[in-house]
Amino acid sequence: MILELYVATCERRRIAVSQLCKLSGGSTTTALRHIEHLEALGYIARQTDPDDGRRLIVGTLTPLLAASEQWLDLQIAESRIQDRRSG
């Protein structure tokens, strides 16, 4: 879910709550619980889609973007270390 939000933000794509729930691979109830938790932590914000007032769009906030980029940087560094060890 977090990676989907990160990629959508980088690609400047909107991602609807319903779409994020489907992408999570779990039940809608569980996905909504995770979305609510991320929102309570200040990582995401839900807002009405300006093109369709019936939809809610999930926006990624700066703390989640920063944490995602830090995590990705660590994964890249670890991959390079593994490559050096095996090469």
PDB file with SEQRES, HELIX, SHEET and CRYST1 records, atoms N, CA, C and O in Angstrom:
SEQRES   1 A   87  MET ILE LEU GLU LEU TYR VAL ALA THR CYS GLU ARG ARG          
SEQRES   2 A   87  ARG ILE ALA VAL SER GLN LEU CYS LYS LEU SER GLY GLY          
SEQRES   3 A   87  SER THR THR THR ALA LEU ARG HIS ILE GLU HIS LEU GLU          
SEQRES   4 A   87  ALA LEU GLY TYR ILE ALA ARG GLN THR ASP PRO ASP ASP          
SEQRES   5 A   87  GLY ARG ARG LEU ILE VAL GLY THR LEU THR PRO LEU LEU          
SEQRES   6 A   87  ALA ALA SER GLU GLN TRP LEU ASP LEU GLN ILE ALA GLU          
SEQRES   7 A   87  SER ARG ILE GLN ASP ARG ARG SER GLY                          
HELIX    1 AA1 ILE A    2  CYS A   10  1                                   9    
HELIX    2 AA2 VAL A   17  SER A   24  1                                   8    
HELIX    3 AA3 THR A   28  ALA A   40  1                                  13    
HELIX    4 AA4 THR A   62  SER A   86  1                                  25    
SHEET    1 AA1 2 ILE A  44  ASP A  49  0                                        
SHEET    2 AA1 2 ASP A  52  THR A  60 -1                                        
CRYST1    1.000    1.000    1.000  90.00  90.00  90.00 P 1           1          
ATOM      1  N   MET A   1       0.826  -1.182   0.000  1.00  0.00           N  
ATOM      2  CA  MET A   1       0.000   0.000   0.000  1.00  0.00           C  
ATOM      3  C   MET A   1       0.881   1.261   0.000  1.00  0.00           C  
ATOM      4  O   MET A   1       0.641   2.193  -0.768  1.00  0.00           O  
ATOM      5  N   ILE A   2       1.876   1.278   0.847  1.00  0.00           N  
ATOM      6  CA  ILE A   2       2.762   2.442   0.941  1.00  0.00           C  
ATOM      7  C   ILE A   2       3.556   2.609  -0.350  1.00  0.00           C  
ATOM      8  O   ILE A   2       3.718   3.725  -0.842  1.00  0.00           O  
ATOM      9  N   LEU A   3       4.049   1.506  -0.895  1.00  0.00           N  
ATOM     10  CA  LEU A   3       4.803   1.593  -2.139  1.00  0.00           C  
ATOM     11  C   LEU A   3       3.910   2.074  -3.283  1.00  0.00           C  
ATOM     12  O   LEU A   3       4.350   2.869  -4.114  1.00  0.00           O  
ATOM     13  N   GLU A   4       2.680   1.609  -3.335  1.00  0.00           N  
ATOM     14  CA  GLU A   4       1.733   2.074  -4.358  1.00  0.00           C  
ATOM     15  C   GLU A   4       1.511   3.579  -4.236  1.00  0.00           C  
ATOM     16  O   GLU A   4       1.479   4.289  -5.241  1.00  0.00           O  
ATOM     17  N   LEU A   5       1.361   4.057  -3.020  1.00  0.00           N  
ATOM     18  CA  LEU A   5       1.178   5.493  -2.800  1.00  0.00           C  
ATOM     19  C   LEU A   5       2.421   6.267  -3.228  1.00  0.00           C  
ATOM     20  O   LEU A   5       2.315   7.328  -3.844  1.00  0.00           O  
ATOM     21  N   TYR A   6       3.586   5.743  -2.905  1.00  0.00           N  
ATOM     22  CA  TYR A   6       4.842   6.411  -3.260  1.00  0.00           C  
ATOM     23  C   TYR A   6       4.975   6.516  -4.780  1.00  0.00           C  
ATOM     24  O   TYR A   6       5.280   7.585  -5.309  1.00  0.00           O  
ATOM     25  N   VAL A   7       4.747   5.408  -5.473  1.00  0.00           N  
ATOM     26  CA  VAL A   7       4.870   5.403  -6.927  1.00  0.00           C  
ATOM     27  C   VAL A   7       3.843   6.344  -7.556  1.00  0.00           C  
ATOM     28  O   VAL A   7       4.173   7.097  -8.472  1.00  0.00           O  
ATOM     29  N   ALA A   8       2.612   6.307  -7.073  1.00  0.00           N  
ATOM     30  CA  ALA A   8       1.579   7.199  -7.610  1.00  0.00           C  
ATOM     31  C   ALA A   8       1.974   8.660  -7.416  1.00  0.00           C  
ATOM     32  O   ALA A   8       1.750   9.486  -8.300  1.00  0.00           O  
ATOM     33  N   THR A   9       2.550   8.976  -6.282  1.00  0.00           N  
ATOM     34  CA  THR A   9       2.989  10.350  -6.014  1.00  0.00           C  
ATOM     35  C   THR A   9       4.110  10.740  -6.967  1.00  0.00           C  
ATOM     36  O   THR A   9       4.085  11.827  -7.546  1.00  0.00           O  
ATOM     37  N   CYS A  10       5.088   9.863  -7.133  1.00  0.00           N  
ATOM     38  CA  CYS A  10       6.213  10.151  -8.037  1.00  0.00           C  
ATOM     39  C   CYS A  10       5.742  10.325  -9.475  1.00  0.00           C  
ATOM     40  O   CYS A  10       6.296  11.133 -10.220  1.00  0.00           O  
ATOM     41  N   GLU A  11       4.728   9.572  -9.863  1.00  0.00           N  
ATOM     42  CA  GLU A  11       4.199   9.649 -11.226  1.00  0.00           C  
ATOM     43  C   GLU A  11       3.108  10.713 -11.361  1.00  0.00           C  
ATOM     44  O   GLU A  11       2.522  10.889 -12.429  1.00  0.00           O  
ATOM     45  N   ARG A  12       2.852  11.409 -10.273  1.00  0.00           N  
ATOM     46  CA  ARG A  12       1.820  12.450 -10.241  1.00  0.00           C  
ATOM     47  C   ARG A  12       0.446  11.916 -10.665  1.00  0.00           C  
ATOM     48  O   ARG A  12      -0.305  12.561 -11.396  1.00  0.00           O  
ATOM     49  N   ARG A  13       0.157  10.711 -10.173  1.00  0.00           N  
ATOM     50  CA  ARG A  13      -1.141  10.080 -10.421  1.00  0.00           C  
ATOM     51  C   ARG A  13      -1.993  10.174  -9.173  1.00  0.00           C  
ATOM     52  O   ARG A  13      -1.487  10.098  -8.053  1.00  0.00           O  
ATOM     53  N   ARG A  14      -3.256  10.335  -9.370  1.00  0.00           N  
ATOM     54  CA  ARG A  14      -4.192  10.262  -8.250  1.00  0.00           C  
ATOM     55  C   ARG A  14      -4.514   8.803  -7.990  1.00  0.00           C  
ATOM     56  O   ARG A  14      -4.605   7.992  -8.912  1.00  0.00           O  
ATOM     57  N   ILE A  15      -4.684   8.491  -6.725  1.00  0.00           N  
ATOM     58  CA  ILE A  15      -5.083   7.127  -6.377  1.00  0.00           C  
ATOM     59  C   ILE A  15      -6.267   7.224  -5.426  1.00  0.00           C  
ATOM     60  O   ILE A  15      -6.198   7.858  -4.373  1.00  0.00           O  
ATOM     61  N   ALA A  16      -7.344   6.581  -5.827  1.00  0.00           N  
ATOM     62  CA  ALA A  16      -8.573   6.615  -5.043  1.00  0.00           C  
ATOM     63  C   ALA A  16      -8.498   5.616  -3.896  1.00  0.00           C  
ATOM     64  O   ALA A  16      -7.769   4.626  -3.959  1.00  0.00           O  
ATOM     65  N   VAL A  17      -9.259   5.892  -2.858  1.00  0.00           N  
ATOM     66  CA  VAL A  17      -9.315   4.984  -1.701  1.00  0.00           C  
ATOM     67  C   VAL A  17      -9.728   3.594  -2.171  1.00  0.00           C  
ATOM     68  O   VAL A  17      -9.123   2.602  -1.764  1.00  0.00           O  
ATOM     69  N   SER A  18     -10.750   3.508  -3.022  1.00  0.00           N  
ATOM     70  CA  SER A  18     -11.227   2.203  -3.500  1.00  0.00           C  
ATOM     71  C   SER A  18     -10.142   1.459  -4.267  1.00  0.00           C  
ATOM     72  O   SER A  18      -9.999   0.246  -4.120  1.00  0.00           O  
ATOM     73  N   GLN A  19      -9.379   2.176  -5.082  1.00  0.00           N  
ATOM     74  CA  GLN A  19      -8.293   1.572  -5.844  1.00  0.00           C  
ATOM     75  C   GLN A  19      -7.193   1.070  -4.912  1.00  0.00           C  
ATOM     76  O   GLN A  19      -6.660  -0.023  -5.103  1.00  0.00           O  
ATOM     77  N   LEU A  20      -6.861   1.865  -3.915  1.00  0.00           N  
ATOM     78  CA  LEU A  20      -5.831   1.471  -2.953  1.00  0.00           C  
ATOM     79  C   LEU A  20      -6.263   0.235  -2.170  1.00  0.00           C  
ATOM     80  O   LEU A  20      -5.446  -0.638  -1.878  1.00  0.00           O  
ATOM     81  N   CYS A  21      -7.530   0.166  -1.835  1.00  0.00           N  
ATOM     82  CA  CYS A  21      -8.046  -1.015  -1.140  1.00  0.00           C  
ATOM     83  C   CYS A  21      -7.871  -2.263  -1.998  1.00  0.00           C  
ATOM     84  O   CYS A  21      -7.447  -3.305  -1.496  1.00  0.00           O  
ATOM     85  N   LYS A  22      -8.192  -2.169  -3.289  1.00  0.00           N  
ATOM     86  CA  LYS A  22      -8.040  -3.311  -4.196  1.00  0.00           C  
ATOM     87  C   LYS A  22      -6.575  -3.707  -4.337  1.00  0.00           C  
ATOM     88  O   LYS A  22      -6.247  -4.894  -4.335  1.00  0.00           O  
ATOM     89  N   LEU A  23      -5.694  -2.714  -4.459  1.00  0.00           N  
ATOM     90  CA  LEU A  23      -4.274  -2.983  -4.629  1.00  0.00           C  
ATOM     91  C   LEU A  23      -3.636  -3.606  -3.395  1.00  0.00           C  
ATOM     92  O   LEU A  23      -2.587  -4.244  -3.492  1.00  0.00           O  
ATOM     93  N   SER A  24      -4.255  -3.426  -2.246  1.00  0.00           N  
ATOM     94  CA  SER A  24      -3.682  -3.948  -1.003  1.00  0.00           C  
ATOM     95  C   SER A  24      -3.671  -5.476  -0.971  1.00  0.00           C  
ATOM     96  O   SER A  24      -2.856  -6.082  -0.275  1.00  0.00           O  
ATOM     97  N   GLY A  25      -4.573  -6.086  -1.722  1.00  0.00           N  
ATOM     98  CA  GLY A  25      -4.639  -7.541  -1.750  1.00  0.00           C  
ATOM     99  C   GLY A  25      -5.392  -8.152  -0.585  1.00  0.00           C  
ATOM    100  O   GLY A  25      -5.574  -9.368  -0.532  1.00  0.00           O  
ATOM    101  N   GLY A  26      -5.829  -7.329   0.342  1.00  0.00           N  
ATOM    102  CA  GLY A  26      -6.584  -7.819   1.485  1.00  0.00           C  
ATOM    103  C   GLY A  26      -8.039  -7.417   1.391  1.00  0.00           C  
ATOM    104  O   GLY A  26      -8.510  -6.960   0.349  1.00  0.00           O  
ATOM    105  N   SER A  27      -8.727  -7.591   2.471  1.00  0.00           N  
ATOM    106  CA  SER A  27     -10.130  -7.206   2.492  1.00  0.00           C  
ATOM    107  C   SER A  27     -10.249  -5.682   2.527  1.00  0.00           C  
ATOM    108  O   SER A  27      -9.336  -4.989   2.974  1.00  0.00           O  
ATOM    109  N   THR A  28     -11.371  -5.178   2.057  1.00  0.00           N  
ATOM    110  CA  THR A  28     -11.616  -3.742   2.067  1.00  0.00           C  
ATOM    111  C   THR A  28     -11.594  -3.208   3.487  1.00  0.00           C  
ATOM    112  O   THR A  28     -11.054  -2.131   3.739  1.00  0.00           O  
ATOM    113  N   THR A  29     -12.171  -3.948   4.408  1.00  0.00           N  
ATOM    114  CA  THR A  29     -12.216  -3.516   5.804  1.00  0.00           C  
ATOM    115  C   THR A  29     -10.810  -3.354   6.372  1.00  0.00           C  
ATOM    116  O   THR A  29     -10.512  -2.357   7.030  1.00  0.00           O  
ATOM    117  N   THR A  30      -9.957  -4.323   6.120  1.00  0.00           N  
ATOM    118  CA  THR A  30      -8.576  -4.257   6.608  1.00  0.00           C  
ATOM    119  C   THR A  30      -7.823  -3.109   5.945  1.00  0.00           C  
ATOM    120  O   THR A  30      -7.087  -2.377   6.607  1.00  0.00           O  
ATOM    121  N   ALA A  31      -8.008  -2.954   4.640  1.00  0.00           N  
ATOM    122  CA  ALA A  31      -7.333  -1.873   3.921  1.00  0.00           C  
ATOM    123  C   ALA A  31      -7.780  -0.512   4.453  1.00  0.00           C  
ATOM    124  O   ALA A  31      -6.953   0.380   4.645  1.00  0.00           O  
ATOM    125  N   LEU A  32      -9.065  -0.349   4.690  1.00  0.00           N  
ATOM    126  CA  LEU A  32      -9.568   0.918   5.229  1.00  0.00           C  
ATOM    127  C   LEU A  32      -9.004   1.190   6.622  1.00  0.00           C  
ATOM    128  O   LEU A  32      -8.711   2.335   6.966  1.00  0.00           O  
ATOM    129  N   ARG A  33      -8.859   0.160   7.402  1.00  0.00           N  
ATOM    130  CA  ARG A  33      -8.259   0.308   8.733  1.00  0.00           C  
ATOM    131  C   ARG A  33      -6.823   0.805   8.619  1.00  0.00           C  
ATOM    132  O   ARG A  33      -6.404   1.678   9.379  1.00  0.00           O  
ATOM    133  N   HIS A  34      -6.066   0.252   7.669  1.00  0.00           N  
ATOM    134  CA  HIS A  34      -4.680   0.699   7.447  1.00  0.00           C  
ATOM    135  C   HIS A  34      -4.648   2.146   6.957  1.00  0.00           C  
ATOM    136  O   HIS A  34      -3.806   2.932   7.392  1.00  0.00           O  
ATOM    137  N   ILE A  35      -5.551   2.490   6.065  1.00  0.00           N  
ATOM    138  CA  ILE A  35      -5.632   3.860   5.554  1.00  0.00           C  
ATOM    139  C   ILE A  35      -5.940   4.821   6.694  1.00  0.00           C  
ATOM    140  O   ILE A  35      -5.318   5.878   6.793  1.00  0.00           O  
ATOM    141  N   GLU A  36      -6.879   4.473   7.547  1.00  0.00           N  
ATOM    142  CA  GLU A  36      -7.218   5.314   8.697  1.00  0.00           C  
ATOM    143  C   GLU A  36      -6.023   5.471   9.632  1.00  0.00           C  
ATOM    144  O   GLU A  36      -5.781   6.552  10.168  1.00  0.00           O  
ATOM    145  N   HIS A  37      -5.284   4.387   9.819  1.00  0.00           N  
ATOM    146  CA  HIS A  37      -4.112   4.431  10.700  1.00  0.00           C  
ATOM    147  C   HIS A  37      -3.028   5.342  10.110  1.00  0.00           C  
ATOM    148  O   HIS A  37      -2.450   6.161  10.825  1.00  0.00           O  
ATOM    149  N   LEU A  38      -2.756   5.200   8.816  1.00  0.00           N  
ATOM    150  CA  LEU A  38      -1.764   6.054   8.156  1.00  0.00           C  
ATOM    151  C   LEU A  38      -2.181   7.523   8.207  1.00  0.00           C  
ATOM    152  O   LEU A  38      -1.342   8.413   8.350  1.00  0.00           O  
ATOM    153  N   GLU A  39      -3.464   7.761   8.091  1.00  0.00           N  
ATOM    154  CA  GLU A  39      -3.963   9.135   8.168  1.00  0.00           C  
ATOM    155  C   GLU A  39      -3.804   9.687   9.585  1.00  0.00           C  
ATOM    156  O   GLU A  39      -3.412  10.841   9.760  1.00  0.00           O  
ATOM    157  N   ALA A  40      -4.103   8.881  10.583  1.00  0.00           N  
ATOM    158  CA  ALA A  40      -3.960   9.308  11.980  1.00  0.00           C  
ATOM    159  C   ALA A  40      -2.502   9.618  12.322  1.00  0.00           C  
ATOM    160  O   ALA A  40      -2.230  10.481  13.156  1.00  0.00           O  
ATOM    161  N   LEU A  41      -1.570   8.919  11.683  1.00  0.00           N  
ATOM    162  CA  LEU A  41      -0.141   9.155  11.912  1.00  0.00           C  
ATOM    163  C   LEU A  41       0.381  10.375  11.161  1.00  0.00           C  
ATOM    164  O   LEU A  41       1.516  10.799  11.376  1.00  0.00           O  
ATOM    165  N   GLY A  42      -0.440  10.936  10.286  1.00  0.00           N  
ATOM    166  CA  GLY A  42      -0.024  12.105   9.513  1.00  0.00           C  
ATOM    167  C   GLY A  42       0.788  11.764   8.279  1.00  0.00           C  
ATOM    168  O   GLY A  42       1.554  12.591   7.787  1.00  0.00           O  
ATOM    169  N   TYR A  43       0.622  10.535   7.773  1.00  0.00           N  
ATOM    170  CA  TYR A  43       1.349  10.095   6.589  1.00  0.00           C  
ATOM    171  C   TYR A  43       0.578  10.316   5.296  1.00  0.00           C  
ATOM    172  O   TYR A  43       1.174  10.505   4.235  1.00  0.00           O  
ATOM    173  N   ILE A  44      -0.736  10.293   5.385  1.00  0.00           N  
ATOM    174  CA  ILE A  44      -1.570  10.492   4.199  1.00  0.00           C  
ATOM    175  C   ILE A  44      -2.735  11.398   4.560  1.00  0.00           C  
ATOM    176  O   ILE A  44      -3.031  11.632   5.732  1.00  0.00           O  
ATOM    177  N   ALA A  45      -3.388  11.902   3.518  1.00  0.00           N  
ATOM    178  CA  ALA A  45      -4.603  12.697   3.702  1.00  0.00           C  
ATOM    179  C   ALA A  45      -5.599  12.270   2.642  1.00  0.00           C  
ATOM    180  O   ALA A  45      -5.244  12.057   1.483  1.00  0.00           O  
ATOM    181  N   ARG A  46      -6.837  12.149   3.051  1.00  0.00           N  
ATOM    182  CA  ARG A  46      -7.898  11.840   2.091  1.00  0.00           C  
ATOM    183  C   ARG A  46      -8.621  13.133   1.737  1.00  0.00           C  
ATOM    184  O   ARG A  46      -8.889  13.971   2.598  1.00  0.00           O  
ATOM    185  N   GLN A  47      -8.929  13.274   0.465  1.00  0.00           N  
ATOM    186  CA  GLN A  47      -9.657  14.461   0.021  1.00  0.00           C  
ATOM    187  C   GLN A  47     -10.591  14.077  -1.120  1.00  0.00           C  
ATOM    188  O   GLN A  47     -10.397  13.058  -1.784  1.00  0.00           O  
ATOM    189  N   THR A  48     -11.584  14.891  -1.331  1.00  0.00           N  
ATOM    190  CA  THR A  48     -12.531  14.640  -2.408  1.00  0.00           C  
ATOM    191  C   THR A  48     -11.849  14.846  -3.754  1.00  0.00           C  
ATOM    192  O   THR A  48     -11.101  15.806  -3.941  1.00  0.00           O  
ATOM    193  N   ASP A  49     -12.110  13.946  -4.681  1.00  0.00           N  
ATOM    194  CA  ASP A  49     -11.581  14.056  -6.036  1.00  0.00           C  
ATOM    195  C   ASP A  49     -12.220  15.271  -6.707  1.00  0.00           C  
ATOM    196  O   ASP A  49     -13.445  15.346  -6.802  1.00  0.00           O  
ATOM    197  N   PRO A  50     -11.409  16.224  -7.172  1.00  0.00           N  
ATOM    198  CA  PRO A  50     -11.983  17.419  -7.789  1.00  0.00           C  
ATOM    199  C   PRO A  50     -12.749  17.129  -9.081  1.00  0.00           C  
ATOM    200  O   PRO A  50     -13.587  17.931  -9.495  1.00  0.00           O  
ATOM    201  N   ASP A  51     -12.468  15.985  -9.721  1.00  0.00           N  
ATOM    202  CA  ASP A  51     -13.153  15.619 -10.954  1.00  0.00           C  
ATOM    203  C   ASP A  51     -14.398  14.776 -10.718  1.00  0.00           C  
ATOM    204  O   ASP A  51     -15.257  14.678 -11.594  1.00  0.00           O  
ATOM    205  N   ASP A  52     -14.500  14.172  -9.548  1.00  0.00           N  
ATOM    206  CA  ASP A  52     -15.637  13.307  -9.227  1.00  0.00           C  
ATOM    207  C   ASP A  52     -15.866  13.367  -7.721  1.00  0.00           C  
ATOM    208  O   ASP A  52     -15.194  12.678  -6.954  1.00  0.00           O  
ATOM    209  N   GLY A  53     -16.806  14.183  -7.312  1.00  0.00           N  
ATOM    210  CA  GLY A  53     -17.067  14.412  -5.889  1.00  0.00           C  
ATOM    211  C   GLY A  53     -17.487  13.180  -5.107  1.00  0.00           C  
ATOM    212  O   GLY A  53     -17.566  13.223  -3.879  1.00  0.00           O  
ATOM    213  N   ARG A  54     -17.758  12.084  -5.801  1.00  0.00           N  
ATOM    214  CA  ARG A  54     -18.141  10.846  -5.100  1.00  0.00           C  
ATOM    215  C   ARG A  54     -16.927  10.051  -4.648  1.00  0.00           C  
ATOM    216  O   ARG A  54     -17.042   9.174  -3.792  1.00  0.00           O  
ATOM    217  N   ARG A  55     -15.771  10.348  -5.212  1.00  0.00           N  
ATOM    218  CA  ARG A  55     -14.552   9.591  -4.904  1.00  0.00           C  
ATOM    219  C   ARG A  55     -13.681  10.334  -3.912  1.00  0.00           C  
ATOM    220  O   ARG A  55     -13.659  11.564  -3.874  1.00  0.00           O  
ATOM    221  N   LEU A  56     -12.963   9.559  -3.107  1.00  0.00           N  
ATOM    222  CA  LEU A  56     -11.941  10.110  -2.219  1.00  0.00           C  
ATOM    223  C   LEU A  56     -10.585   9.727  -2.764  1.00  0.00           C  
ATOM    224  O   LEU A  56     -10.358   8.582  -3.156  1.00  0.00           O  
ATOM    225  N   ILE A  57      -9.683  10.695  -2.786  1.00  0.00           N  
ATOM    226  CA  ILE A  57      -8.324  10.498  -3.254  1.00  0.00           C  
ATOM    227  C   ILE A  57      -7.400  10.482  -2.035  1.00  0.00           C  
ATOM    228  O   ILE A  57      -7.592  11.237  -1.081  1.00  0.00           O  
ATOM    229  N   VAL A  58      -6.399   9.611  -2.089  1.00  0.00           N  
ATOM    230  CA  VAL A  58      -5.415   9.543  -1.016  1.00  0.00           C  
ATOM    231  C   VAL A  58      -4.174  10.312  -1.464  1.00  0.00           C  
ATOM    232  O   VAL A  58      -3.606  10.032  -2.520  1.00  0.00           O  
ATOM    233  N   GLY A  59      -3.770  11.265  -0.666  1.00  0.00           N  
ATOM    234  CA  GLY A  59      -2.564  12.028  -0.944  1.00  0.00           C  
ATOM    235  C   GLY A  59      -1.481  11.675   0.049  1.00  0.00           C  
ATOM    236  O   GLY A  59      -1.741  11.569   1.248  1.00  0.00           O  
ATOM    237  N   THR A  60      -0.265  11.492  -0.442  1.00  0.00           N  
ATOM    238  CA  THR A  60       0.876  11.175   0.402  1.00  0.00           C  
ATOM    239  C   THR A  60       1.468  12.459   0.959  1.00  0.00           C  
ATOM    240  O   THR A  60       1.715  13.404   0.210  1.00  0.00           O  
ATOM    241  N   LEU A  61       1.697  12.502   2.257  1.00  0.00           N  
ATOM    242  CA  LEU A  61       2.273  13.679   2.903  1.00  0.00           C  
ATOM    243  C   LEU A  61       3.785  13.520   3.052  1.00  0.00           C  
ATOM    244  O   LEU A  61       4.319  12.416   2.949  1.00  0.00           O  
ATOM    245  N   THR A  62       4.450  14.615   3.289  1.00  0.00           N  
ATOM    246  CA  THR A  62       5.913  14.672   3.337  1.00  0.00           C  
ATOM    247  C   THR A  62       6.547  13.612   4.249  1.00  0.00           C  
ATOM    248  O   THR A  62       7.525  12.989   3.834  1.00  0.00           O  
ATOM    249  N   PRO A  63       6.044  13.376   5.465  1.00  0.00           N  
ATOM    250  CA  PRO A  63       6.707  12.362   6.312  1.00  0.00           C  
ATOM    251  C   PRO A  63       6.747  10.966   5.677  1.00  0.00           C  
ATOM    252  O   PRO A  63       7.740  10.250   5.812  1.00  0.00           O  
ATOM    253  N   LEU A  64       5.680  10.585   4.992  1.00  0.00           N  
ATOM    254  CA  LEU A  64       5.672   9.267   4.352  1.00  0.00           C  
ATOM    255  C   LEU A  64       6.585   9.247   3.140  1.00  0.00           C  
ATOM    256  O   LEU A  64       7.261   8.248   2.898  1.00  0.00           O  
ATOM    257  N   LEU A  65       6.618  10.321   2.378  1.00  0.00           N  
ATOM    258  CA  LEU A  65       7.529  10.389   1.237  1.00  0.00           C  
ATOM    259  C   LEU A  65       8.975  10.270   1.706  1.00  0.00           C  
ATOM    260  O   LEU A  65       9.761   9.517   1.131  1.00  0.00           O  
ATOM    261  N   ALA A  66       9.318  11.006   2.740  1.00  0.00           N  
ATOM    262  CA  ALA A  66      10.687  10.971   3.272  1.00  0.00           C  
ATOM    263  C   ALA A  66      11.035   9.578   3.792  1.00  0.00           C  
ATOM    264  O   ALA A  66      12.125   9.075   3.523  1.00  0.00           O  
ATOM    265  N   ALA A  67      10.128   8.956   4.529  1.00  0.00           N  
ATOM    266  CA  ALA A  67      10.385   7.618   5.067  1.00  0.00           C  
ATOM    267  C   ALA A  67      10.500   6.591   3.940  1.00  0.00           C  
ATOM    268  O   ALA A  67      11.335   5.690   4.008  1.00  0.00           O  
ATOM    269  N   SER A  68       9.676   6.720   2.916  1.00  0.00           N  
ATOM    270  CA  SER A  68       9.735   5.797   1.777  1.00  0.00           C  
ATOM    271  C   SER A  68      11.053   5.930   1.038  1.00  0.00           C  
ATOM    272  O   SER A  68      11.673   4.930   0.677  1.00  0.00           O  
ATOM    273  N   GLU A  69      11.481   7.162   0.815  1.00  0.00           N  
ATOM    274  CA  GLU A  69      12.751   7.382   0.119  1.00  0.00           C  
ATOM    275  C   GLU A  69      13.935   6.864   0.937  1.00  0.00           C  
ATOM    276  O   GLU A  69      14.884   6.308   0.385  1.00  0.00           O  
ATOM    277  N   GLN A  70      13.871   7.050   2.240  1.00  0.00           N  
ATOM    278  CA  GLN A  70      14.938   6.541   3.106  1.00  0.00           C  
ATOM    279  C   GLN A  70      14.979   5.016   3.043  1.00  0.00           C  
ATOM    280  O   GLN A  70      16.056   4.428   2.949  1.00  0.00           O  
ATOM    281  N   TRP A  71      13.821   4.379   3.095  1.00  0.00           N  
ATOM    282  CA  TRP A  71      13.748   2.919   3.027  1.00  0.00           C  
ATOM    283  C   TRP A  71      14.285   2.426   1.688  1.00  0.00           C  
ATOM    284  O   TRP A  71      15.055   1.467   1.639  1.00  0.00           O  
ATOM    285  N   LEU A  72      13.878   3.085   0.597  1.00  0.00           N  
ATOM    286  CA  LEU A  72      14.362   2.687  -0.725  1.00  0.00           C  
ATOM    287  C   LEU A  72      15.872   2.859  -0.841  1.00  0.00           C  
ATOM    288  O   LEU A  72      16.550   2.008  -1.416  1.00  0.00           O  
ATOM    289  N   ASP A  73      16.395   3.938  -0.305  1.00  0.00           N  
ATOM    290  CA  ASP A  73      17.848   4.146  -0.308  1.00  0.00           C  
ATOM    291  C   ASP A  73      18.566   3.015   0.426  1.00  0.00           C  
ATOM    292  O   ASP A  73      19.599   2.529  -0.035  1.00  0.00           O  
ATOM    293  N   LEU A  74      18.023   2.602   1.556  1.00  0.00           N  
ATOM    294  CA  LEU A  74      18.622   1.490   2.312  1.00  0.00           C  
ATOM    295  C   LEU A  74      18.567   0.186   1.518  1.00  0.00           C  
ATOM    296  O   LEU A  74      19.512  -0.603   1.549  1.00  0.00           O  
ATOM    297  N   GLN A  75      17.463  -0.040   0.808  1.00  0.00           N  
ATOM    298  CA  GLN A  75      17.334  -1.256   0.003  1.00  0.00           C  
ATOM    299  C   GLN A  75      18.346  -1.267  -1.133  1.00  0.00           C  
ATOM    300  O   GLN A  75      18.932  -2.307  -1.435  1.00  0.00           O  
ATOM    301  N   ILE A  76      18.553  -0.119  -1.761  1.00  0.00           N  
ATOM    302  CA  ILE A  76      19.529  -0.012  -2.839  1.00  0.00           C  
ATOM    303  C   ILE A  76      20.939  -0.254  -2.300  1.00  0.00           C  
ATOM    304  O   ILE A  76      21.725  -0.981  -2.908  1.00  0.00           O  
ATOM    305  N   ALA A  77      21.251   0.352  -1.165  1.00  0.00           N  
ATOM    306  CA  ALA A  77      22.572   0.168  -0.559  1.00  0.00           C  
ATOM    307  C   ALA A  77      22.803  -1.300  -0.202  1.00  0.00           C  
ATOM    308  O   ALA A  77      23.885  -1.835  -0.443  1.00  0.00           O  
ATOM    309  N   GLU A  78      21.806  -1.940   0.360  1.00  0.00           N  
ATOM    310  CA  GLU A  78      21.929  -3.350   0.724  1.00  0.00           C  
ATOM    311  C   GLU A  78      22.112  -4.216  -0.522  1.00  0.00           C  
ATOM    312  O   GLU A  78      22.888  -5.171  -0.505  1.00  0.00           O  
ATOM    313  N   SER A  79      21.415  -3.891  -1.579  1.00  0.00           N  
ATOM    314  CA  SER A  79      21.542  -4.639  -2.831  1.00  0.00           C  
ATOM    315  C   SER A  79      22.952  -4.509  -3.402  1.00  0.00           C  
ATOM    316  O   SER A  79      23.512  -5.479  -3.913  1.00  0.00           O  
ATOM    317  N   ARG A  80      23.513  -3.328  -3.313  1.00  0.00           N  
ATOM    318  CA  ARG A  80      24.881  -3.118  -3.806  1.00  0.00           C  
ATOM    319  C   ARG A  80      25.893  -3.904  -2.980  1.00  0.00           C  
ATOM    320  O   ARG A  80      26.848  -4.464  -3.517  1.00  0.00           O  
ATOM    321  N   ILE A  81      25.675  -3.937  -1.684  1.00  0.00           N  
ATOM    322  CA  ILE A  81      26.558  -4.722  -0.804  1.00  0.00           C  
ATOM    323  C   ILE A  81      26.482  -6.198  -1.177  1.00  0.00           C  
ATOM    324  O   ILE A  81      27.507  -6.873  -1.264  1.00  0.00           O  
ATOM    325  N   GLN A  82      25.277  -6.695  -1.396  1.00  0.00           N  
ATOM    326  CA  GLN A  82      25.084  -8.111  -1.775  1.00  0.00           C  
ATOM    327  C   GLN A  82      25.742  -8.399  -3.110  1.00  0.00           C  
ATOM    328  O   GLN A  82      26.336  -9.462  -3.292  1.00  0.00           O  
ATOM    329  N   ASP A  83      25.641  -7.451  -4.060  1.00  0.00           N  
ATOM    330  CA  ASP A  83      26.258  -7.633  -5.371  1.00  0.00           C  
ATOM    331  C   ASP A  83      27.774  -7.738  -5.265  1.00  0.00           C  
ATOM    332  O   ASP A  83      28.398  -8.554  -5.943  1.00  0.00           O  
ATOM    333  N   ARG A  84      28.365  -6.900  -4.404  1.00  0.00           N  
ATOM    334  CA  ARG A  84      29.826  -6.915  -4.219  1.00  0.00           C  
ATOM    335  C   ARG A  84      30.269  -8.236  -3.598  1.00  0.00           C  
ATOM    336  O   ARG A  84      31.308  -8.789  -3.960  1.00  0.00           O  
ATOM    337  N   ARG A  85      29.474  -8.726  -2.666  1.00  0.00           N  
ATOM    338  CA  ARG A  85      29.830  -9.984  -1.997  1.00  0.00           C  
ATOM    339  C   ARG A  85      29.746 -11.157  -2.943  1.00  0.00           C  
ATOM    340  O   ARG A  85      30.559 -12.078  -2.864  1.00  0.00           O  
ATOM    341  N   SER A  86      28.787 -11.138  -3.825  1.00  0.00           N  
ATOM    342  CA  SER A  86      28.616 -12.280  -4.737  1.00  0.00           C  
ATOM    343  C   SER A  86      29.407 -12.132  -6.019  1.00  0.00           C  
ATOM    344  O   SER A  86      29.550 -13.093  -6.775  1.00  0.00           O  
ATOM    345  N   GLY A  87      29.921 -10.943  -6.273  1.00  0.00           N  
ATOM    346  CA  GLY A  87      30.640 -10.709  -7.546  1.00  0.00           C  
ATOM    347  C   GLY A  87      32.062 -10.657  -7.383  1.00  0.00           C  
ATOM    348  O   GLY A  87      32.789 -10.467  -8.358  1.00  0.00           O  
TER     349      GLY A  87                                                      
END                                                                             
